[in-house]
Amino acid sequence: MNKLTEMKRISLTFLLIVCVISNSVFARWKSDYSKIDLMLIRGDYTKVIDTCQQILNSDSLNPEIYYKKGLAYQNYLPDDKSLD
């Protein structure tokens, strides 16, 4: 019975270590797109569209970038074209 509890403790410790390491690794993968947000606030819509397109060339499944690109297109639309 003592070996069984020792094995449980070792396996739980190993599981805890794996969770801590994987959490720190996956946290690094989330990119910070605050510069794109600043460009949106400043009204640099063409830069936002270009930057988003460059990111989407390498990461085409990023919904956050598609959303920011859509916001830029929505605000970039020239008035004379929108009347047509």
N, C-alpha and C positions, 0 to 999 in steps of 0.2 A: 504494500500500500504506500509505503514511503517513496518508492521509485516512481509510482504513478503521479503523486503530487509534485515530485521534483520535475518530471517530464512536462507536466502542465505549466509549471512556473517557467521553465525554459522556453516552451513554445509560446507562451504569452509574452515573455520578454522579447523573443525574436519577432513576433508579430508587431509589437509596439515599436521596435527599432525600424522595421520595414515601413510602417506607417509614417513615422517621423521623417525618414529619409525621402520617401516618395512625396510627401507633402511639400518639402522644401524644393524638390526638383520640379514638381508641377507648378508651383507658385512662380517660378522663374519664367515659365512659358507664356504667361499672360503678359501681353505687351501693354505698354502705357501709350495711349493715343491722345494724351492731353494737348499735344501740339496741334493736332487736327482740330480739337475743340477750340483752341485759341484762334486758329485761322478762321473758323466759322464765326466766332464772335466778332472778329475784326472785319469780316466781310471779304476775305480773300478766297472767294468761291472757286476761282480757276485753280488756285494752288491746292485747295482741298480736293478737287476732282482729280487733278494729276497725282497727288500723293496717294489718294485712295486707290487709283488705278494701278499704281506701282505696287502697292501692298497686295492688291487682289491678283496680280500676276503671279505672285508666289504663294498666296494663301486665299484660294478662291472660295473657301467655305466659311468665311468670317462674316457673320451677319452684322456685327457692329460696324464694320467698314462699309458694307452696303448701305446701312442706315445713314451714316454720315455723308456718304456720297450722294444719296438721295436728297438729304437736306440741302446740300450744296447746289444740286441741280434745281431744286425747288426755288431757291432764292436767287439763282444765277439767271433764270429765264428772263431774257430781255422783254421789256414792255411791248415793243413793236411786234415781236414774234408772238407774244401771248395773245395779242388782239387778232392775229390771223388765225 
